[in-house]
Amino acid sequence: MRKIIIFLILLITFIGCKKENVILRKLVGIWKIKEYTRAGAFTKTNFSDGEMTLEFIKYKKAYTATIKGVFKLDYTDVTKVDIVDTFQYQIKKDEIDITFVQNKPTVGVTRPNLTPTLLKRRFKIEGYKTDEIKLTRIDSTDLYIKAIK
């Protein structure tokens, strides 16, 4: 009986861990943000001022680590300095928890404080099996991000 219980615990752990790895394999790469909504009222779909991307870095085992990513705002106006910030996240089931955002300081340039506002949240991941994902904030529905690969 004891061996069966240990086997079942290991099986459940393996099955749970497998989902995170599948999600990570699908997320790895660069995703172009096509739309985001903040505070239920502001929706941005026009990115003519610059391209916003999220890059998820490959890691061997998603369920055991904090994984790194990159947020980039590449301005079309060459007089503006691009924003390139790193972040750390964890995957648990179908959720992504962005735990840390590191803003890259740019000397002499004031820049919008976009990254922590948008990213330092816990999101439900939808559509990760396709080339279009939707990240919806867990604790409220006032923030979501849609991106394509």
N, C-alpha and C positions, 0 to 999 in steps of 0.2 A: 504494500500500500504506500509506503514511504517513497519508493522509487517512482511510482506513478504520479504522486503529487509533485515531486521534484521535476519529473519530465514535463508535466503540464505547466509548471511555472516557467521552465526554460522555453517551452513552445510559445507561450503567451508573450514572453519577453522578446523572442525572436520575431514573432509576427508583428508586434508593436514597433520594433526597431526597423523592420524592413520597410514600413510605410514612410518613415522619415528619409531613408536612403533613396527611395523611389522619388519622393518629392524633390530632394536635393538634386538628383540627376536631371530632373526636368527643369529645375530652376537655373542650373549652372549656365552662365552666359550673360549676354547683355540684352536688357529689355528696355525698349523705348517707351516712355510714358506718353500715353495718348490722351489721358483725361485724369483729372483729380478733382475731388470735391472736398471742401473744408467748411465746417460749421453749418452744413446743410443748405447754405445759401450761395456760396461761391463755388462755381464750377469752372475749371479752366480746360478748354479744349483747343484753343488757338495757341500754338507754340511757335509763332513766327519770330518771336524775339530770341529763341534759342531752344535747342533740343535737350530734354531731360532724360537721363537714362539711369537704370539700376543695373549693376553688375553683381551677380552672385558667383563667388569663387568656389571652385571644386574642393571637396574635402572627402576623405575616405569614409568616415562613419559619422553621419549627421546626428545621430542620437546621443553621441558621447562628447560633443564638442561645441564650442562657440566658434562660429564660422564667420569669415570676413566677407565684406561686400564693398562696393563703391557706388556713391551717388555722384552724378556729374550733370552740371548745367553748362552746356556748351553754347555760349552766346553767338548769335549771328553777327552782332555788332563787334567789330575787331577792336574797338576802343575799350570794351568791357573785358574784365578779367574773368575767365571761366571759373566755375566753382567745382572743385573736386574734393569730396569728403569721403572718408571711410566710415564704415559702420560694422558692428558685430551683431550677430543674430544666432538664435537657436531655433530648431524646428522640433515641435512636439505635436504629434498627430498631424492634423491639417492646419496648424497654426504656426506662424512665424513671429518670434518675439525679438524685436530689435532692441538690444540692451544697451548699446553704446554708440554714440555718433561723435566722430572726431572731425571738427571743422579745421580745414587747412587755412591757417592765417596767411593773408596776403598783405605785405607791407604797403602802407599808404593808400589802401583801397577799402572803402566801406562797401559792404556787400549785404544783401538781404540774408536774414537768419532763417532761411528756408528749411534746411535739412533737419534740425531737431524737431521743428514744428510738424513736418510731414512724417518723419520716420520713427522717432523714438516712441514706439507704440507696439502693441500686440495686435496682430492682424490674423484674420482667417484667410486662408489661401483658397481661391476658387479658380478653376480652369487650368491648373498646372499640367494637366495631361494634354493640353492644346498649346498653341502658340500665342494665346492671349490669357493673361492672368488678371485677376481682380483681387486686390488686397483690401479687406474691409475691417475697420477697427473693431476690436472685440467689445470694448466697454461702452461703445455707443456707435451709432450709425452716421455720425457727423463727419467721417473722413473715410474716403475710399480712393484707391489708385488703380487705374486700368493701364496695362502695358502690353505691348506685343514684342515678340522675339524677332 
